[in-house]
Amino acid sequence: MINLQNYKMSDDSETPLLLILSILQARNIPAISNNNFILDAKLASEILSTDPIPHNGPITGYEINSELAWQISKKSLHEHRLKRTPLKIMVFAHDVKTNSRTPMGHIILDLRSLPLPDTLKTLLKSEKATNIEDLDALQPKWYPILNHNYKNKESNKLVPAIFLKLHLESDDLTEMVQKSKEAEQ
């Protein structure tokens, strides 16, 4: 006879994680008249898109401030990490007149570099950081657009890049952060 108490059943009550991709800024993107700048992020077979941003400004940085989120269980996150499933971000120039999309490049992010909420809790306790946003593991970074199709005399020297932050959120971690903020006050 098998004692079922020793075996952990699949825990559907486990708090789900939110995998959040924060797209903050872009730089060195040349102007393309009558086009919008759109990013598609693909994780496994699920694709999320940002809102269109006018693509007709000068070759400088501009604000995007968009977040894309996937709800994921710890088990499926673990499977994605084992399979080395990338998070692929495709950059498009969307022609407003013809309603066509031209691929302009991509960025590949590795899920294995994500700190888990349990790790963040430990880091928050061990480091003298008072705020979770102060942790180095959660700081946004500039990622160059790979295989970009931006051809412009001025942009040959400048590499187009996007300022991204990829992180996980859970209800447990959110509660811990709120309690620490209340304790500060």
N, C-alpha and C positions, 0 to 999 in steps of 0.2 A: 504494500500500500504506500502511496506517495503522499508525503505531508506537504500540502500546498502552502502552508504558512511560511516555509523557508524560501519559496520562490516568489520573486517580485513580479507581479502581473504588469502588463503594460499600463503605465500611469497616464491616463487621459486627463487627470486633474492637474497634471504638471503645468506650471505657468508657462505660457508660450513666450518666446523671445521675439523682439522686433529687430530686424536687421535694417538699419537706417543708413541711407546714403544721402549725405548733405552735400549739395552742389552749391558752392558759395560764390565763386567768381571765375572769370575767364580772362586770359590776357594774351596779347599778341595774335588776336584773331582779326584778319583783315576784313574790311567792309565788302559786302556783296549786296548790291542794290536789289530791291524787291525780294529779299530773302529773309527768312527767320532762322534763328539758331535753335535747334532742338537736340536734346540728348535722349537716347533710348538706353535703358539699363536692363540687361538680360541676366537672370539667374535661373539656370536650368532651362525650363521652357516658358517661364513667366517673364513678360516684357512690360516695363513701366516707362512712361515718357514724361519729360518736363513740359511745361507750358512753353509756347513759342516766344522767343525773344528777338526783337528786331536786330538784324544782322548788318545794318547800314551805318554803324558808327565808325569812328576812326580806329586805327590800329592801336588800341590801348586796352586796358582791362575794364571790365564792366561787371556789374552785380548780376547774379543769377538768383541766389537765395531760394532754392527749391529743395524739397526733401522727397525722396522716394523710399517707401518702406515695404518690407515683406514680413509677414508673420510666419514664424518658423519654430519648430520644436527643437529641443536640444538634441534629440536623436537624429533628426534630419540634418541639422547643422553638422553634427559629427560625421554623418555619411557624406555630406558635401565636402568636408575637409579631407576625409579619407580618399575620396575620388578626385580631389584637387579640382573641384568644379570652380571655374573662374566666374567672377562677376564682370561681364563685358559691357562697356559703355561705348555706344556708337554715337558719333557726332554727325549731324546732318545739317545741310543747308536746304531749307524748305522754300521752294519757289512759290511765291504767293499767287502769281498770275497763272501758272500751269498746274499748280497743286502737286508738283513732283518733288521728291526728296533726292538729294545728291549726297552720297556718303562722303564725308570730309576727313574721316579718321576714326580711331578708336583708342580706348584705354582698357587695360586688363588689370583687375584687382584680385588679389589672392585672399580667400577667406581664412586661410590658416594663420594670417597675421592678426586676426581679430582677438582681442582679449575677451575672455568669457566674463559674465557678470560676477561669478565667484572670484575670479582672479582680480577683478576691479575692486571688489570688497576688501580683499587681502591687501592690495596696493594702497587703498585709501586708509586702512588701519596702520600699515607699516610706514608709509611716507608721511611727511608732515604736511601734506596737502589738506587744506581745509575744504576745498571744493573739488568735486569730481572732474569738473572741466579743466582743472589745473594739471591733471595727470598727463604725462608726456605721451602715453599710449593713445590718448583721445584727441590729440592735436591735429588739425587739418594740415594737409600737405599739397604742394603743387605737383601734379602729374602731367607729364608731357603727352600731347596727342600723338600717337604712333601712326606712321604711314599717312601723315596729313597731306591733303590735296590743296592746301592754301598756297597759291602761286602769286607772288607779288614781289616787286623789287625791294620794297621796304621790309617784307617779312622773311626774306631769305636768311637773314642773320638772326631773326628772332624765332624761337620755338614756341608754337602755340601750346598753352597749358591750361589746365583747369584745377582750381583749388577745391579739393574734396576732403570729406571726413566720412569714414565708414566706421560704424560702431553698432554695438548691440545694446538693447535696453530690455529690462525685465521689471516686473512689478516689485519684486523683492529689492532690487537695487534702487528703484525710485523711492520706495518707502524709507530705505536707509538714508538716502540723500536728504529727504524731507526732514527726517528726525535730526540729522546733524545740523541742518539749517535752523531748526527750531531751537536746538540746544545753544547755538551761537547767539541767538537773540535773547 
